[in-house]
């Protein structure tokens, strides 16, 4: 089914690999014009031709906001901003987490979304179908022991999303958050490996415990995340705003 996104002007942050790459590919398949940035210059080389693709650390304010400005200029406007960039942050008890790791996690996960939106909002106001989709996490709904910087940042994304949905609603700009759970891929595997090591148990035990609190006991494919984002960006999603939408198999707790 076509989503009505042909010709849409889209920015996807961290779009060279993982969930971001799947989101990017889905927009391209719908006929959208896409710009992206990623911290991995090697991964960027694997991308198909795009309006703009740059190696950028989203925690570097000058570099990242410069990319957003260049992307909008290259695209000739903006219809959808997907704030996908994020990092896992440290896995450790709170007393073992240093302030630099805390700040780095919040800068990448939360502050980058503020920076992107603040530089994109003027262009979005000029769009006939403007939307912002912020990547949060189930950790932004239920918390996550030993992952406090990550969880705190993801809770912050929900507050940012809901506040901006109210603020920007008069401009017709929809703002929503996606809350993935256990997503298939290398990143989720690394998170579970770190948790297993921290607790001194096997990976298999950690994975089994993680699924104990999910109704659907399987990893969520990245395509399911992308499908939800494309719906929110499409004309079909024009009355959905201010929502924190879980795509997690009904995950009730993170361990």
PLY file of the C-alpha trace (Angstrom):
ply
format ascii 1.0
element vertex 255
property float x
property float y
property float z
element edge 254
property int vertex1
property int vertex2
end_header
0.00 0.00 0.00
1.37 3.41 -0.94
1.66 5.79 2.01
1.36 9.05 0.11
4.99 9.96 0.80
6.24 10.29 -2.76
8.32 13.45 -2.95
8.33 13.94 0.83
11.43 15.66 2.18
12.81 13.68 5.10
15.73 13.79 7.53
16.61 10.57 9.38
19.42 10.86 11.91
21.76 7.88 12.33
20.43 6.33 9.15
23.41 4.32 7.95
22.83 1.13 9.95
20.43 -0.71 12.23
16.92 0.64 12.73
17.87 3.92 11.07
18.91 2.18 7.87
15.62 0.29 7.70
13.67 3.52 8.24
15.71 5.27 5.55
15.20 2.44 3.06
11.44 2.41 3.70
11.16 6.15 3.01
13.16 5.75 -0.19
10.93 2.88 -1.29
7.93 5.20 -0.89
9.55 7.77 -3.17
10.67 10.21 -0.47
13.83 12.28 -0.76
16.07 11.61 2.24
19.05 13.17 3.99
20.91 11.45 6.78
23.90 11.69 9.07
25.74 8.98 10.96
28.77 8.76 13.19
30.14 5.84 11.14
31.69 7.03 7.85
32.22 3.46 6.68
28.52 2.62 7.06
27.62 5.78 5.15
29.48 4.43 2.12
27.02 1.53 1.90
24.02 3.82 1.43
22.25 4.34 -1.88
22.35 7.83 -3.43
20.71 10.37 -1.11
20.09 14.10 -1.11
22.77 14.40 1.59
24.74 11.96 3.74
27.36 13.21 6.19
29.51 11.77 8.95
28.40 13.66 12.06
28.49 13.15 15.82
25.07 14.38 16.95
26.59 15.35 20.31
28.75 17.94 18.52
26.32 20.87 18.48
27.99 22.94 15.77
28.53 19.98 13.45
25.07 18.54 13.97
23.07 21.75 13.63
25.16 22.58 10.57
24.09 19.27 9.06
20.42 19.96 9.80
20.65 23.37 8.15
22.46 21.95 5.10
20.00 19.08 4.81
17.00 21.41 4.76
18.68 23.63 2.19
19.57 20.64 0.00
16.11 19.10 0.30
14.48 22.44 -0.41
12.35 22.23 2.72
11.29 19.56 5.20
8.21 17.41 5.75
9.42 14.88 8.31
12.20 14.77 10.90
13.02 11.37 12.38
15.22 11.71 15.46
16.67 8.21 15.50
20.20 8.76 16.83
21.03 7.13 20.13
23.53 5.12 22.14
23.12 2.45 24.78
25.18 4.23 27.41
26.89 2.43 30.30
25.58 -0.69 32.00
26.55 -0.33 35.67
25.26 0.50 39.15
24.64 4.21 39.61
27.69 4.69 41.85
29.95 3.34 39.13
28.69 5.62 36.35
30.95 8.60 35.74
29.56 12.00 34.89
31.15 12.01 31.43
29.26 8.84 30.46
26.06 10.32 31.87
26.45 13.53 29.88
27.41 11.71 26.69
24.30 9.53 26.85
21.97 12.48 27.41
23.70 14.54 24.71
23.27 11.84 22.07
19.85 10.52 23.07
18.01 13.65 24.21
19.84 16.90 23.51
20.39 15.98 19.86
16.61 15.81 19.42
16.19 19.29 20.88
18.92 20.62 18.57
17.45 19.01 15.46
13.92 20.18 16.18
14.93 23.73 17.05
16.71 24.04 13.70
14.02 22.23 11.69
10.81 23.75 13.03
10.76 26.78 10.73
10.97 24.55 7.64
8.36 22.18 9.04
5.92 25.06 9.50
6.02 25.58 5.73
5.12 21.93 4.98
1.65 20.73 4.03
2.24 17.48 5.95
4.70 18.20 8.77
5.71 15.62 11.35
8.40 14.83 13.89
9.04 11.31 15.14
11.33 10.93 18.16
12.89 7.61 19.08
12.33 6.79 22.72
12.23 3.30 24.27
10.25 1.10 26.58
12.94 2.25 29.02
11.24 5.66 28.80
8.04 4.11 30.13
9.07 1.54 32.73
12.67 2.37 33.71
15.73 0.16 33.39
17.94 -0.92 36.28
21.71 -0.58 35.65
20.92 1.60 32.60
19.95 4.83 34.34
21.50 7.37 31.89
19.75 5.68 28.98
16.41 5.41 30.78
16.57 9.00 32.03
17.24 10.27 28.51
14.44 8.19 27.01
11.98 9.47 29.64
13.14 12.95 28.65
12.27 12.20 25.02
8.67 11.52 26.08
8.48 14.86 27.89
9.98 16.65 24.90
7.52 14.94 22.56
4.37 15.63 24.54
5.33 19.24 25.26
6.14 19.98 21.61
2.95 18.30 20.39
1.05 20.95 22.36
3.39 23.80 21.42
3.52 23.01 17.70
-0.04 21.81 17.28
-1.23 25.27 16.24
1.20 25.00 13.33
-0.23 21.63 12.32
3.02 19.85 13.18
2.51 16.36 14.58
5.01 15.18 17.19
5.12 11.56 18.33
7.52 9.17 20.01
8.20 5.52 19.24
9.06 3.17 22.11
10.80 0.04 20.81
11.35 -2.90 23.11
13.72 -5.78 22.38
14.66 -5.11 18.77
16.45 -7.70 16.66
20.01 -6.73 15.78
23.58 -6.32 16.97
22.85 -3.43 19.31
20.31 -5.40 21.35
22.66 -8.35 21.48
25.45 -6.13 22.86
23.12 -4.69 25.50
22.12 -8.15 26.69
25.75 -9.30 26.66
26.75 -6.34 28.84
23.89 -7.04 31.25
24.86 -10.75 31.43
28.47 -9.82 32.18
27.45 -7.28 34.82
25.29 -9.85 36.59
27.69 -12.75 36.15
25.19 -14.97 34.32
24.99 -16.44 30.83
23.64 -14.63 27.78
20.93 -17.30 27.42
19.73 -16.68 30.98
19.65 -12.92 30.41
17.70 -13.27 27.16
15.18 -15.64 28.74
14.67 -13.26 31.66
14.14 -10.32 29.29
11.33 -12.12 27.47
9.69 -13.22 30.71
7.92 -9.86 30.88
6.79 -9.72 27.23
3.50 -11.04 25.92
5.04 -11.70 22.50
8.26 -13.53 23.21
10.36 -12.62 20.20
12.59 -9.79 19.10
10.81 -6.98 17.30
12.07 -6.69 13.69
13.33 -3.21 12.76
10.82 -3.22 9.90
7.98 -3.06 12.44
9.47 0.15 13.84
9.86 1.61 10.34
6.27 0.73 9.42
4.94 2.67 12.40
7.12 5.69 11.63
6.02 5.80 8.00
2.38 5.72 9.09
2.95 8.64 11.45
4.70 10.60 8.70
2.01 9.86 6.12
-1.26 11.71 5.50
-3.02 8.73 7.10
-1.42 9.67 10.42
-2.40 13.32 10.33
-4.54 13.16 13.48
-2.02 11.27 15.60
0.09 13.59 17.76
1.46 13.73 21.29
1.59 9.95 21.52
4.22 7.63 22.99
3.64 4.51 20.89
5.11 1.24 22.08
6.20 -1.26 19.44
7.45 -3.86 21.87
5.32 -7.01 21.96
3.64 -5.74 25.16
6.85 -5.57 27.17
5.93 -4.78 30.78
9.37 -4.59 32.37
13.03 -4.33 31.39
15.58 -6.33 33.34
0 1
1 2
2 3
3 4
4 5
5 6
6 7
7 8
8 9
9 10
10 11
11 12
12 13
13 14
14 15
15 16
16 17
17 18
18 19
19 20
20 21
21 22
22 23
23 24
24 25
25 26
26 27
27 28
28 29
29 30
30 31
31 32
32 33
33 34
34 35
35 36
36 37
37 38
38 39
39 40
40 41
41 42
42 43
43 44
44 45
45 46
46 47
47 48
48 49
49 50
50 51
51 52
52 53
53 54
54 55
55 56
56 57
57 58
58 59
59 60
60 61
61 62
62 63
63 64
64 65
65 66
66 67
67 68
68 69
69 70
70 71
71 72
72 73
73 74
74 75
75 76
76 77
77 78
78 79
79 80
80 81
81 82
82 83
83 84
84 85
85 86
86 87
87 88
88 89
89 90
90 91
91 92
92 93
93 94
94 95
95 96
96 97
97 98
98 99
99 100
100 101
101 102
102 103
103 104
104 105
105 106
106 107
107 108
108 109
109 110
110 111
111 112
112 113
113 114
114 115
115 116
116 117
117 118
118 119
119 120
120 121
121 122
122 123
123 124
124 125
125 126
126 127
127 128
128 129
129 130
130 131
131 132
132 133
133 134
134 135
135 136
136 137
137 138
138 139
139 140
140 141
141 142
142 143
143 144
144 145
145 146
146 147
147 148
148 149
149 150
150 151
151 152
152 153
153 154
154 155
155 156
156 157
157 158
158 159
159 160
160 161
161 162
162 163
163 164
164 165
165 166
166 167
167 168
168 169
169 170
170 171
171 172
172 173
173 174
174 175
175 176
176 177
177 178
178 179
179 180
180 181
181 182
182 183
183 184
184 185
185 186
186 187
187 188
188 189
189 190
190 191
191 192
192 193
193 194
194 195
195 196
196 197
197 198
198 199
199 200
200 201
201 202
202 203
203 204
204 205
205 206
206 207
207 208
208 209
209 210
210 211
211 212
212 213
213 214
214 215
215 216
216 217
217 218
218 219
219 220
220 221
221 222
222 223
223 224
224 225
225 226
226 227
227 228
228 229
229 230
230 231
231 232
232 233
233 234
234 235
235 236
236 237
237 238
238 239
239 240
240 241
241 242
242 243
243 244
244 245
245 246
246 247
247 248
248 249
249 250
250 251
251 252
252 253
253 254
